Amino acid sequence: MNKHLLLGIGFTALAFASCKKTDNEPVQTIPYSGLTATTNYLETFKGPDNKTSVDFSGQATRVSMMKELDAYMRKGTTTTLDAARLKSMFENKNSAFDAAALNAATDKTIISKTAQSFSATDAAAEHQRFYGYFDAIAATSAANGQAAAQGTAGLLDGKYLVDAKGFEYGQFIQKGLIGALMLDQISNIYLGSEKMNADNEVIVNGKNYTQLEHHWDEAYGYLTQNEVFPKKDPNDATKYLESYLGGYVRQVKEPNGNPADVYMAFLKGRAAIVNDDATTRNTQIAAIRTALEKSIATIAISYLNKAKTANSDGSKFHALSEGVGFIYSLRYGHNAKINKAKSDQLLEILTGKEHGFWSLTNADLDNVRNEVANAFGIDKETVVNH
């Protein structure tokens, strides 16, 4: 079946008649000039049934799995965690989730999409890294009844669960998956050459989109599941509805980024796919990759700077743990400026000393921070309001 398009621009209620993409008929296009920061992503792109052609349900499922994983890890401050359950959540086995729908989604797992762009050997090594973190947070949670100190696991400030070296493994895991799952899937998998060479003429059987359109939307689904980005909470104007990668990209402002520009790149790139305009689409791919990687670098720098000015060991080590997760995540940028080898080198500076975070000096933090700042052209003193 030939591709049919019914296009709507939400803010103007503009609609085009459905048309076939053939050699004999003109193809309707979406005017780029009509796309704005308030354009509704879901309503702009419609199939021949006049319903949205956007589907990122698989991404929404995996994000929900991450949220349950997070929620369970947070219980480690008062409960001894089960490493086997954490691993089962990662693999979606043994009905490990509280939500029955997640357990039933047996074709969806976090592990299968983690470090997917790496070679099989390198991806397996990254999976083992996370397995090690699951073991570590479970072991550390057994000490949640005592205060942490150098050489002693427990709680800092009564709320941060750290091991004997001050490592908060819940942050290593969460922030690490922002890169290993979300950034990798967007920049290297769905916006990668294989997915972007998919068919854009034939409607997928039983669906109302082409394979190429769907791949683009799957990338968007790892940034946000909302119809606009960023999206304020209608019940609280001081809050936003993004999480994980999208939540951090939202916080990075000029000169290091602009969330509205990221959204416009996703909108314009999707419109370019409808318009069969590969040149414009590829320009948006490059913009998205650059913006996401630079956002993660900016947040990493910010956390290291916050660690230097923290007023307690708990807040300092919490910031350091988040920074470690983001520096690890940088290896998943497309043609990464901080690749795996450099990321490992920087992580060794932060985590490789005898007493871990307890042994770190501000000079160590500056060393790592400056390497990242120089690689991306970011002000080394940057602090983001996260």
C-alpha positions as CSV (number, residue, x, y, z in Angstrom):
1,M,0.0,0.0,0.0
2,N,1.3,3.4,-0.9
3,K,1.9,5.9,1.9
4,H,-1.0,8.2,2.7
5,L,-0.5,11.4,4.5
6,L,-3.0,13.6,6.4
7,L,-1.1,16.4,8.0
8,G,-2.2,18.8,10.6
9,I,-0.5,21.7,12.2
10,G,-2.0,22.0,15.6
11,F,-1.7,25.7,16.2
12,T,-3.4,26.7,13.0
13,A,-5.7,23.7,12.6
14,L,-4.3,23.5,9.1
15,A,-5.2,20.2,7.4
16,F,-4.2,18.7,4.1
17,A,-6.2,16.2,2.1
18,S,-4.9,12.7,2.2
19,C,-2.7,11.8,-0.8
20,K,-0.7,9.0,-2.3
21,K,3.0,9.3,-2.7
22,T,3.3,8.4,-6.3
23,D,5.1,9.6,-9.4
24,N,2.0,10.9,-10.9
25,E,0.6,13.1,-8.2
26,P,2.1,16.0,-6.2
27,V,3.0,15.1,-2.6
28,Q,1.7,17.3,0.2
29,T,4.3,18.7,2.5
30,I,4.5,20.2,5.9
31,P,5.8,23.8,5.7
32,Y,8.7,24.2,8.1
33,S,7.7,27.8,8.8
34,G,4.5,26.6,10.5
35,L,6.4,24.7,13.1
36,T,6.9,26.5,16.5
37,A,7.9,25.6,20.0
38,T,4.2,25.2,20.9
39,T,3.4,22.9,17.9
40,N,1.8,19.6,19.1
41,Y,4.0,16.8,18.0
42,L,1.3,14.2,18.2
43,E,-1.3,16.2,16.3
44,T,1.1,17.4,13.6
45,F,1.8,14.0,12.1
46,K,-1.2,11.9,11.1
47,G,-1.8,8.8,9.1
48,P,-4.4,8.0,6.5
49,D,-6.9,7.3,9.3
50,N,-6.6,10.9,10.5
51,K,-5.2,9.7,13.8
52,T,-1.7,10.5,15.1
53,S,0.9,8.4,13.4
54,V,3.3,8.8,16.3
55,D,3.9,5.7,18.4
56,F,6.6,5.4,21.0
57,S,4.9,2.9,23.3
58,G,8.0,0.7,23.5
59,Q,10.0,3.6,24.8
60,A,7.3,4.6,27.3
61,T,7.4,1.0,28.6
62,R,11.1,1.0,29.1
63,V,11.0,4.4,30.8
64,S,8.3,3.0,33.2
65,M,10.6,0.1,33.9
66,M,13.4,2.5,34.8
67,K,11.0,4.4,37.1
68,E,10.1,1.1,39.0
69,L,13.8,0.2,39.2
70,D,14.5,3.7,40.7
71,A,11.6,3.4,43.1
72,Y,12.9,0.1,44.4
73,M,16.5,1.3,44.7
74,R,15.3,4.3,46.8
75,K,13.9,1.8,49.3
76,G,17.5,0.9,50.1
77,T,17.7,3.6,52.8
78,T,15.2,1.7,54.9
79,T,15.1,-1.8,53.5
80,T,17.7,-4.4,52.4
81,L,17.5,-4.6,48.7
82,D,17.5,-7.9,46.7
83,A,20.2,-7.9,44.0
84,A,18.4,-10.7,42.2
85,R,15.3,-8.6,41.9
86,L,17.2,-5.6,40.5
87,K,18.8,-7.8,37.9
88,S,15.4,-9.3,37.0
89,M,14.0,-5.8,36.5
90,F,17.0,-5.1,34.2
91,E,16.2,-8.3,32.2
92,N,12.3,-8.2,32.7
93,K,12.3,-11.7,34.2
94,N,10.6,-13.4,37.2
95,S,7.7,-10.9,37.4
96,A,10.0,-8.4,39.2
97,F,7.9,-5.3,38.6
98,D,5.0,-4.2,40.7
99,A,3.1,-3.2,37.5
100,A,1.6,-6.3,35.9
101,A,1.7,-4.6,32.5
102,L,5.5,-4.3,32.7
103,N,5.9,-8.0,33.6
104,A,3.6,-8.9,30.7
105,A,5.7,-6.9,28.2
106,T,8.1,-9.8,27.8
107,D,9.5,-8.4,24.5
108,K,10.6,-5.2,26.3
109,T,13.7,-5.1,28.5
110,I,16.2,-2.5,29.6
111,I,19.2,-4.7,29.1
112,S,18.5,-5.4,25.4
113,K,18.7,-1.6,24.6
114,T,21.6,-0.9,26.9
115,A,24.9,-0.1,25.0
116,Q,23.2,-1.5,21.9
117,S,25.4,0.4,19.6
118,F,28.6,-1.1,21.0
119,S,30.1,-4.4,19.8
120,A,28.6,-7.5,21.4
121,T,31.8,-7.9,23.6
122,D,31.8,-4.2,24.7
123,A,28.0,-4.2,25.3
124,A,28.3,-7.3,27.5
125,A,31.1,-5.6,29.5
126,E,28.8,-2.6,30.1
127,H,26.0,-5.0,31.2
128,Q,28.3,-6.5,33.7
129,R,29.1,-3.0,35.0
130,F,25.4,-2.6,35.8
131,Y,25.2,-6.1,37.3
132,G,28.1,-5.1,39.6
133,Y,26.3,-1.9,40.6
134,F,23.1,-4.0,41.5
135,D,25.2,-6.2,43.7
136,A,26.9,-3.2,45.3
137,I,23.7,-1.3,46.1
138,A,22.1,-4.4,47.6
139,A,25.1,-5.1,49.8
140,T,25.3,-1.4,50.8
141,S,21.6,-1.3,51.8
142,A,22.3,-3.9,54.5
143,A,24.1,-1.1,56.3
144,N,21.3,1.4,56.1
145,G,20.8,1.4,59.9
146,Q,24.1,3.2,60.6
147,A,25.9,6.4,59.7
148,A,28.4,6.2,56.9
149,A,32.0,7.3,57.3
150,Q,35.3,6.7,55.6
151,G,35.6,2.9,55.4
152,T,32.1,2.4,56.6
153,A,28.9,2.0,54.5
154,G,25.6,3.5,55.6
155,L,23.6,6.8,55.4
156,L,25.0,10.3,55.0
157,D,22.8,13.2,56.1
158,G,20.3,10.5,57.0
159,K,19.2,10.0,53.4
160,Y,22.1,9.2,51.1
161,L,23.0,5.5,50.9
162,V,26.7,5.1,50.2
163,D,29.3,2.4,50.5
164,A,32.6,2.5,52.4
165,K,34.1,4.7,49.6
166,G,31.2,7.1,49.6
167,F,29.7,5.8,46.3
168,E,26.0,6.2,45.9
169,Y,25.2,3.3,43.5
170,G,21.6,4.3,42.8
171,Q,23.0,7.4,41.1
172,F,25.6,5.5,39.2
173,I,22.8,3.3,37.8
174,Q,20.2,5.9,37.1
175,K,22.5,8.5,35.5
176,G,24.5,5.7,33.7
177,L,21.3,4.5,32.0
178,I,20.5,8.0,30.8
179,G,23.6,7.5,28.6
180,A,23.7,3.7,28.0
181,L,20.0,3.4,27.2
182,M,18.5,6.8,26.2
183,L,21.4,8.7,24.6
184,D,22.7,5.6,22.8
185,Q,19.2,4.7,21.5
186,I,18.6,8.2,20.2
187,S,21.9,9.2,18.8
188,N,23.4,5.9,17.6
189,I,20.5,3.5,17.1
190,Y,17.3,5.3,16.0
191,L,19.0,8.3,14.3
192,G,21.8,6.0,13.1
193,S,22.2,5.2,9.4
194,E,20.6,1.7,9.5
195,K,17.3,3.0,11.0
196,M,17.3,6.2,8.9
197,N,17.6,4.1,5.7
198,A,14.3,2.4,6.5
199,D,11.4,2.5,4.0
200,N,9.4,5.7,3.8
201,E,6.9,4.8,1.2
202,V,4.9,1.8,2.5
203,I,2.6,2.0,5.5
204,V,3.6,-0.7,8.0
205,N,1.1,-3.5,8.0
206,G,-1.6,-2.8,10.6
207,K,-0.2,0.7,11.4
208,N,-0.6,4.2,10.0
209,Y,3.0,5.1,9.7
210,T,6.1,4.2,7.6
211,Q,9.0,2.4,9.2
212,L,11.2,5.6,8.8
213,E,8.6,7.8,10.5
214,H,8.3,5.3,13.3
215,H,12.0,5.1,13.9
216,W,12.2,8.9,14.3
217,D,9.3,8.9,16.8
218,E,11.0,6.1,18.8
219,A,14.0,8.4,19.2
220,Y,11.7,11.2,20.3
221,G,10.1,8.8,22.9
222,Y,13.4,8.5,24.7
223,L,13.6,12.2,25.2
224,T,10.0,12.7,26.3
225,Q,6.6,11.1,26.0
226,N,4.8,14.5,25.9
227,E,3.3,16.3,23.0
228,V,5.6,19.3,23.4
229,F,9.0,19.6,25.0
230,P,9.6,20.8,27.6
231,K,6.1,20.6,29.1
232,K,5.0,22.3,32.4
233,D,2.9,20.5,34.9
234,P,-0.6,21.9,34.5
235,N,-1.2,21.4,38.2
236,D,2.0,23.2,39.3
237,A,3.6,25.8,37.0
238,T,6.9,25.5,38.9
239,K,7.4,21.9,37.7
240,Y,7.9,20.1,34.4
241,L,6.7,16.7,33.3
242,E,10.0,15.4,31.8
243,S,12.1,12.7,33.4
244,Y,15.6,11.3,33.0
245,L,17.3,12.6,29.8
246,G,14.6,15.0,28.9
247,G,14.5,16.4,32.4
248,Y,18.2,17.3,32.3
249,V,18.2,18.6,28.7
250,R,15.4,20.9,29.7
251,Q,17.6,22.5,32.4
252,V,20.5,23.4,30.1
253,K,20.1,26.9,28.8
254,E,22.2,29.2,26.6
255,P,25.1,29.3,25.9
256,N,25.3,25.6,26.3
257,G,21.9,24.6,24.9
258,N,18.3,25.5,24.4
259,P,15.5,22.9,25.0
260,A,13.3,24.7,22.5
261,D,16.0,24.1,19.8
262,V,16.1,20.4,20.6
263,Y,12.3,20.2,20.2
264,M,12.4,22.2,17.0
265,A,15.0,19.8,15.6
266,F,12.8,16.8,16.4
267,L,9.8,18.5,14.8
268,K,11.6,19.7,11.7
269,G,13.3,16.4,11.2
270,R,10.0,14.5,11.4
271,A,8.4,17.0,9.0
272,A,11.4,16.4,6.7
273,I,10.7,12.7,6.6
274,V,7.1,13.4,5.6
275,N,8.5,15.8,2.9
276,D,11.1,13.3,1.7
277,D,13.7,15.9,2.4
278,A,16.8,13.9,3.5
279,T,19.0,16.9,3.6
280,T,16.9,18.8,6.1
281,R,16.4,15.6,8.1
282,N,20.1,14.9,8.3
283,T,20.8,18.5,9.5
284,Q,18.4,18.0,12.4
285,I,20.0,14.7,13.3
286,A,23.4,16.4,13.6
287,A,21.8,19.2,15.7
288,I,20.0,16.7,18.1
289,R,23.2,14.6,18.6
290,T,25.3,17.7,19.4
291,A,22.7,19.2,21.7
292,L,22.1,16.0,23.7
293,E,25.8,15.2,24.2
294,K,26.6,18.8,25.2
295,S,23.7,18.8,27.6
296,I,25.1,15.7,29.4
297,A,28.6,17.3,29.5
298,T,27.2,20.5,31.0
299,I,25.3,18.6,33.7
300,A,28.4,16.6,34.5
301,I,30.5,19.8,34.9
302,S,27.8,21.3,37.0
303,Y,27.7,18.4,39.4
304,L,31.5,18.5,39.9
305,N,31.3,22.2,40.6
306,K,28.4,21.6,43.1
307,A,30.5,19.0,44.8
308,K,33.2,21.5,45.5
309,T,30.9,23.9,47.2
310,A,28.7,21.3,49.1
311,N,28.2,21.9,52.8
312,S,28.1,18.3,53.9
313,D,29.7,15.0,52.9
314,G,26.2,13.7,52.0
315,S,25.4,16.4,49.5
316,K,29.0,16.4,48.2
317,F,29.0,12.6,47.5
318,H,25.5,12.7,46.1
319,A,26.7,15.3,43.6
320,L,29.8,13.4,42.8
321,S,27.8,10.2,42.2
322,E,25.6,11.9,39.8
323,G,28.6,13.5,38.1
324,V,30.2,10.0,37.8
325,G,27.0,8.7,36.1
326,F,27.0,11.5,33.5
327,I,30.7,11.3,32.8
328,Y,30.2,7.6,32.1
329,S,27.2,8.5,29.9
330,L,29.4,10.7,27.6
331,R,30.8,7.6,25.9
332,Y,27.5,7.1,24.2
333,G,27.6,10.3,22.2
334,H,27.8,9.9,18.5
335,N,31.5,10.0,17.6
336,A,31.8,10.9,21.3
337,K,34.1,13.7,22.3
338,I,34.6,11.8,25.6
339,N,34.8,8.3,24.3
340,K,35.0,5.1,26.3
341,A,38.7,5.2,26.8
342,K,38.7,8.9,28.0
343,S,35.6,8.3,30.1
344,D,37.2,5.4,31.8
345,Q,40.3,7.5,32.5
346,L,38.2,10.3,34.1
347,L,36.2,7.8,36.1
348,E,39.4,6.3,37.4
349,I,40.4,9.7,38.8
350,L,37.1,10.1,40.5
351,T,36.6,6.5,41.9
352,G,40.0,4.8,41.8
353,K,41.6,6.2,45.0
354,E,42.0,4.0,48.0
355,H,39.2,5.7,50.0
356,G,37.1,6.6,47.0
357,F,35.3,9.9,47.3
358,W,36.8,10.4,50.8
359,S,40.2,10.8,49.1
360,L,39.3,13.3,46.4
361,T,40.7,16.8,46.4
362,N,39.3,19.8,44.6
363,A,42.3,19.5,42.3
364,D,41.1,16.1,41.2
365,L,37.6,17.5,40.5
366,D,39.1,20.4,38.5
367,N,41.2,18.0,36.5
368,V,38.1,16.0,35.4
369,R,35.9,19.0,35.0
370,N,38.4,20.9,32.9
371,E,38.9,17.9,30.5
372,V,35.1,17.8,29.9
373,A,34.8,21.5,29.6
374,N,37.6,21.8,27.1
375,A,36.3,19.0,25.0
376,F,33.0,20.7,24.5
377,G,33.9,24.4,24.8
378,I,31.9,24.8,28.0
379,D,32.7,27.3,30.7
380,K,34.4,25.3,33.4
381,E,32.6,27.2,36.1
382,T,29.1,26.3,34.8
383,V,26.5,25.5,37.4
384,V,23.0,24.4,36.2
385,N,20.0,24.9,38.5
386,H,19.1,21.2,38.8
